[in-house]
Amino acid sequence: MSLAQDERAELVLTLTAVGESAPTLCGDWTARDLAAHLVVRERRVDAAPGILLPFLSGYTDKIQEQVAARPFADLVDDIRSGPPLWSPFKLLDPLINVGEMFVHHEDLRRAGEGWSPRMLSVDLQNRLWSTVGLIGRLAYRQSPVGVDLVTPDGRTASVKKGGGRRVVLTGRPSELLLHAFGRDAVEIDFAGEADDVDAVQALDRSF
């Protein structure tokens, strides 16, 4: 199995365990809404662009509501089986779905109190790190100061230039990626002037 398939399987187990009404880190979405989002992304090519393009989001929201009305078990089964043969995500699954499955899995795991990071394989951490730079440049593009992302073993991604003032975020690749995707339930150390750190933490990291 690929890393994406492994993480998909873990996500399905968690969806089944927490149930359709469980909260997530995605605003007011429940586990049912999150499952519907994943199904639309992989199986509704007509509606998927609205996930990223605001001017198309109205149609996507309508389709997602229709999909979310299906039995929760059917949604989970669709996620378990992965993208259908006609989906553009079928061939690209091992390349582009690792981060998607990981982030949304953690959206379920970390929505309540008492969460703790999972112990992830070196291979998975390395794969997640490979996307941190790109996602970080998008997430911190509005930062008024420079932003560096650093792992405990010394890998660095400078994702925003900012003259002499910089904020350094240190954490495992998985934690840095989650923060870049707008999640605050993370284990990260921030270093820099207090006002600069506050400014980075207050950024709207959506894109």
ABEGO torsion letter per residue (X at the ends): XBAAAAAAAAAAAAAAAAEAABBBABEABBAAAAAAAAAAAAABAAAAAAAABAAAAAAAAAAAAAAAABBAAAAAAAAAAEBBAABAAAAAAAAAAAAAAAAAAAAAAAABBGBBBBBBBAAAAAAAAAAAAAAAAAAAAABABBBBBBBAAGBBBBABBAEABBBBBBBBAAAAAAAAAGBABBBBBBBEBAAAAAAAAABBABX
